[in-house]
Amino acid sequence: MNLTWVVQVRIGLVGKPNVGKSTFFSAATMAQVDIANYPFCTIDPNVGVAFIEARLDCPCKDLRNKLEQDGRLKPVEADDPRQGSLCEPRTGSCIGHRRSVPIALVDVAGLVPGASEGRGRGNAFLADLANCDVLIQVVDAAGSTDLEGQFLGAVSTAEEAVASVNAEITFLEQELDAWIGGLLEDGWNRGVRRVQAEGEKGLVSFIQERLSGLGATTPLVSQGMAEFNDAYAPSQQPWDWPTSTLHDLGQCMRKQLFPMVYAANKADIAPKGVLEAFPNHTMMACMADMELALRRANEAGLIHYRSGDASFSVQSPASLNDAQKKALDHMQERLATFDGTGMARLMDDVLFDRLNHIVVYPVQDETHWVDGDGRVLPDAFVVPSGIQAKALASRVHTDLGEGFIRGVDGRTRRIVGADHELVDGDVLKIHAKS
C-alpha cells in the first residue's frame, strides 16, 4: 500500500501591511513571491511548505549505530555529504541525523483596521485564516510603519516602537474578535431558542456549529465558555445579551481558535527594550530579510548556512567583491549578536511547544525500518503529542485506520494496541486488515 503524504499543520502569517510577512514567508519556504515596500503587495494568500527540524535525532542514527556494531556497515567517512544519515525522506531532508519535517505556511494579505467591516479585502482576508492551527503575527519591532503600513520616515524611539507594536497587536485582536462576534450575532435568535430548550449545552452546541468553519470543536468551545463566564459573568440571560456581550464572547472564542505568537521582525534595527516590554506575549526577535539573504546566498554557493545557525562559512572568500564581503561581515555580526535570525527558533517553538506536536515514523517492516519498496524511514509524521496508534494509522491512510489490528514498536518489538500513546521519535509498524 502506498502511503500518501499530507501536511497536517497549517500556520498563518498575519499582520498589518509592510511588516515583512512576505519576506518571512519567502525565507521560510524559499518560494518566489512578490516582496515590495508598499502596502498590499500581497493580495491573495501565498501557501507554501516550510521545513522544521525535528527536536530528536532521526531514528536512522540508532539504525546506523546498530549496523556498525554488527559489522554490517562501515563508520561514517569524513566526506559523506549526509554525515551518516541513512534514511530516505519522501519529503524534506536528513543530514547528520537532523530530520526536517513539513508544515504548511499561509501568508495572508496585510490586514488594516476595519477589515471585519469589509475595509481593504475585508472578510476575504479573515477567511484565509480559517483553517490555520496557529497564527504568527509579524510585527514591526522597529516601529517604522503606521497601522496602514506606510513608512513613517523617521527612526522611532523605544517608547514609540513599543506603542506601535502594541497598537498592531490590539488592532488585529479587535478585528478577529469583531469577525467572530459577527458570526455569533448572525443567527443568534435561533441560537437562543436552543439555549431556552437545552441550557448551556445547547449554547455550546450552537456556538460550535456557527464556528465549525474556523475549526471549532466542542472542547474548544467549552474552554472558551469557561473563560467567558469567569471574565464577564453576564447577569442577563443569553437571549438578552447585547452585541457588545457577543463580541466579548467572540474574544474568548478567538483565544481558543487562533492561538497567537509574535515575530518581532526588523529586530536588528529596533530600539533596545521593545521585546522586554511584552513579557506576557510569546514574542521572539526575527530578521526575515537577513534569513532570506543568507538562504539565497547558500543556494548560490557563496556560503554554507543552515537555518537556525548563528554563523556561516564563506565558500570561496577570494571570489567575493568588496560589497559582498562587507554585506557578509555585517550579517555575521548581526547573527552573533542575536544568536541567529530567530526564524528557525520561532517555528520550532510554534510547532513543538505552542501546538505540542511530536514526530513519529510509520514503517512497514519493524526490523529494518523500511517501507514496501525498501526505503529506510521514508516518512516522518508531525502529529499531536499523545496520539494513539490507531489514530496515527488513520492519518497514514484511512484504510489502515479502518482495518487496524495492532501495532509493533520498532525499537522494542513490543506489540501495542489501538489506544497505545506514541511519544516523540517512535517508530511504528502498523498491522491492518487488507
N, C-alpha and C positions, 0 to 999 in steps of 0.2 A: 504494500500500500504506500502510495506517495504521500509524504507529509506536505501540507500546504502552509507556507509561511504567512502569518498575519501579524502586522504590527498592532500590538494590543493597547499601547499607551499613547494618548494624544495630549500634547502640551501646547497651550495657546500663548502667543506673544501679543500683548496688548499694551495700550498706552496712547498718549496724545501723538499727533503727527511730529515727525522730525526729531525723534529722540534716539534713533539708531536701531529701530526694530528690524528693518530690512537688512541692515548690516549684521546684526546679531544672527538673524535667520541664515544669511548667506555664509557667515563664518562657521555656523554650526552644521550646515548641510552641504556646503560648497556648491549650492545651486546658484545658477546665474539669475539674478533678479535685478530689477531697477533700483538703484540707490542714488538719491539726489537730495540736495539741501533745500527742499521746499516741501510744504505740507501736501499730503495726499499723493505722494509719489506712488504709494501702493493703493490701488483701488479695489481689486478683487483679492481675496486671501491667497497667499502663496502657501502651498503644502509641500513639505519635503520630509526626508528621513535624516535624522541625526543619529550618530552612534556615540554611546556612552560606555566607558569601560566598566565591566563587572568588578565588584569590590574584591571578590575572591579570585585566586588564580584559576584558570581554566583547568578542569579535571584532566586534560591531556598532560599536565605536569606530573600527576600521580601515575598516569599510564606510562609515561616515559621512564620515570624512576623504576617502576616495576620491570619494564622490559630491559633496562640497563642492568638491574640487579640479577635478572635471569640470564644475562649474557646474550640476549636476542637483539640488542641494539647498542651501537657504539655511542660513547659520550658525545655531547654536542661539540661541534667544531667551531672554532673562533669566527669563521667567516660565514656561518649559517645565517642567511638573511632573516629567518624566522626565529632565530635564537632559541631553538629547541622545541618550538610548538609542533605538535603532531596532528592536531585536529584539522578538519577541512570544512570551515564555516560556509554554510549556504549563503549567509549574509554577513556583512561586517568582516572582521579580521581577527587574527590572534598572533601576536608577536611577543616572544618572551613570556608566553602563557598569560598575557594580558588580553582577555577576550572582550571585544566590543559588541554591544547589543543595540538593536534599533529602537527608536521611538519616533512617532510622527510629530512634527513641529508645524504649527499653523501660525503664519504671520498675518494677523488681521490688520486691515487698513486702519489708519490712525483715527481714534475717537476724539470728538470735540464735545464740549458741554452742550447739552440739548439733543444728543443723539437719540435718547429714548423717546423724544418727541418728534423725531424724524429729521433733525438737523444733520447736515452732511449726508452720508449714506444711511444715517439713522438706524432703524432696526435691522437693516441688512448687515451692518457691522456686528450688531449684538448677536444676531442669529448665527454668525460664523463661529461663535464661542460655544454653541450649544452642546457639542459632543466632546468638549475638551475635559480631561480629568483634572487639570490644574492650570492655573494661569500664571504666567510670568509677566508682571508689569515692568516694562522697561522705562525707567525714569531718567531724566536729565539731571545727574548729580551736580553738574556744573552750573545749573540754573541759567543756561544760556538762551532758553527759548520761553515764550509765553504759552498760555494754555491753548492757543490756536496753532502753536508750532512755529511761530515767526521768531526769527533771531532778534535778540534784544540789542545786539551790537555793542555790549559792554561786559567787562568781567564782573561777575557777581561777587558780593561779599559772602561770607559763610552764612550770615543771617538771611540774606536774600535767597541763597541757594536752598537753605532749609525750608523757607517759606514756599518757594517754588515747588519743591518736591512734595511737600505736604499738600499743596493745592492739587497737584497731579493725582495723588493717591485719593484725596477726598472726592474729586470730581468723578473719577472712574467708579468708585464705590457708589456714589449717588446715582450715576446713570444705570448701573446694574440693579440697584435697589428699586429705582423707578420702573425699570423694564419688568422686573419680576412682580412688583406690586401691581403693575398694569395687567399682567397676565392673570393675577388673582382677582383683580377687580372685575375683569371681564367674565361674566357668568357667576358672580358672587351670589346673586339672588337664588340661583339654582343650587349653589353650594350650601347656603344656609338652611334650605329646606331639608337637606340631608343631615345637617347638624341637629335640627329640631327633632328629627326622627331617630338618629343614631348617636348623638352626643359627640364627644371629641373623636371617637373612632371614625365617625362619618366625616368630620372636618379633615382629619389626616388623609383619609381616602380621597376626598375631593382635591386637596392640595396636590397629592401625588399624581392624580390624573391630569390636573392643569399643568403641572411642571414636568410631566414624563418626558417631554421632548428635550428637556435640559438634563436628563439623566437622574431625575428624582426617583428615589426608592422609598419604601415605607420606613425603613430605619433612618434614612437621612432626614425625612420629613419629621419623624418623631423627635429626632435630636434638635431640629430647628424649632419645633413647637415648644420643647422643654426650655430652650434658651429664651424664646419669646415670652413665655409665661413668667420666667424668672426676672427678665429685664423690664417688662412692661406691665404685667399683671392687669390687663384691661378690666375695668369694672363692668362695662356693658356686656351684653350677650353678643355673640358674633353677628347676628342679624342687625345689630345697631352700630356696628363698627363704622367709623368714618373712613374716608380714603386714606388719611394720614396713618391710621392704625394698620390698614392693609399694607401700606408701604413699610411700616415698622416690621411687619411680619415678613415682607419681602426681603428686608435686610437680613433677618435671621436665616432665611432660606438661602440667600446668596452665600453666606459664610459656609454653609454645608455643601452647596452645589459647586461653588467656584473657589476652592482654597487658593490663596494668592501668595506668591513670593515676589520679591522685588530685585531687579537687576539695576544697580546704581551705575548706569553707563556714563562714560566720559569721566571715569574716576581719576584718570591721570591729570585732568585739568580742573578738577573740582576743588573748591576751597577745603581746607582741613576742618574736620569736625562734622561733616554732613552726615556720614553714616552713623556716627555716635549719637546723633540727635533722634534716631529712630530705634531705640532699644526693644520696642515691643513688636517690631516687624522683622520678618525673615528677609533681610536685605544684605546683598553681597556686592562688593565693588567689582565692576566689569570694565573691560576695554575692548569692545567688539571690533572697532576699526583696526586695532593692533592684531587681534586674533585673526582677522581676515587677511591682513597683510602678511602675517607670518605663515599662515597656511598656504597662501598663494606662492610665497617665496619657496616654501618647502616643495610644492608641486613643480615649481620651475627648476628645482635642483640647485638653487642658490644656497639653501641652508638645510640642516636637518633639524626638524622641530616636530614634537609630538604634543598635541593639545593637552594642556594641563601642566606641562613642564615650565619651570621658572627660568629656563635658559635655552639657548640653541647653539648649534655649532655651524660655522660657515664652511661650506664645502670646498670652495676654491677662492681664498681671500685675494689672491693676485689678480683674479679676473674681474673684481669689482671696481667700479669707478668711485670717485670721491663722494658723490652724492649718495650712492648706495651704502658705502661704508659709514657715512655719517648717520644715515637713517637706521641702519642695523645697530650701530653703537647706542643710539638713543633708545631703541627698543630693548636692547639688553639691559640698559639702566632701569627702564620702567618695569621690566619683568622682575628684576631683582628687588625693586622697591615694593612691588605689590605681590610678590611670590606667585607670578603667573598673571594671565589676563583675567582670571576669575571665572571664565565661562565654563570650563570643564568642572570646576568645583561647584558651581551653581547647579548645573544639570545633574551632577551626581547627587547633590542634596535633595533636589526635587524628586528624582526617581526613587531613591532608596530610603530617604528619611521622610520627606513630606508625604509621598504616596505609599511608603512602606512596602516596596516591591523587592523581590528576590529574583535570582537567575537559576533556572533548573535546566537539565539536559535530558530530554527523552531519547531513548535509543531502541533499536530492535534486537540487539544482542547484548545481554548483560555481562558477557565475558570479555568481549573485545571492544565494547562500546562503539558499535558501528550501526549504520542503517542497513536497509535491504540491499543497497548497492556497494556495501563495504566501506563507506566513507566514515571516518572517525569523528564522532561528536559533531555532526554537521549542524545541529540545531541547538540554540540557546534561547529558551523562552523566558520572557520577562513577565512575571505573574505576581499577584498579591501574596504577601507573606502569609503562611498558614494554609495555603491552598491544599486541597486534598487530592489524592491520587486520581480518583475518578474525574474530578473537575479538570485536572490537567489533561487527562485523556481526551475530554471533550474539546479542549482548546486545541489540541494537536489535530484532531479530526473528529467530527461528530459521530462517525461510525464507531470509533474507539470508545467514546463515552457511552454510547448506547449499548455496546456489546461488552463492556468492561467485565473482566473476570477477576483479575488480580494484577498486582504489580510486583516487580522484583527490584530491590535496592541494588544498584550496580556496584556499590562499594562493599556491602556486607553480604550480598547474595540472599538476603533475607526476604521472604515473601511478605508482602504488605497488602492490606485490604483497601477497599474503596475510600474509607474515611481516614486513611493514613495521611498525616500532615507532613508536607515537604518542607525542607529547610534550604537555605541558600547553598548552592553548589551541588545539590543532589543530582545523581544520575539514576534514571528510572526506566526499566523495561516494562512495557505495558502489554499484558495478555488480554485479548478480547476475542469474542466470537466473530468468525469471518462471515 
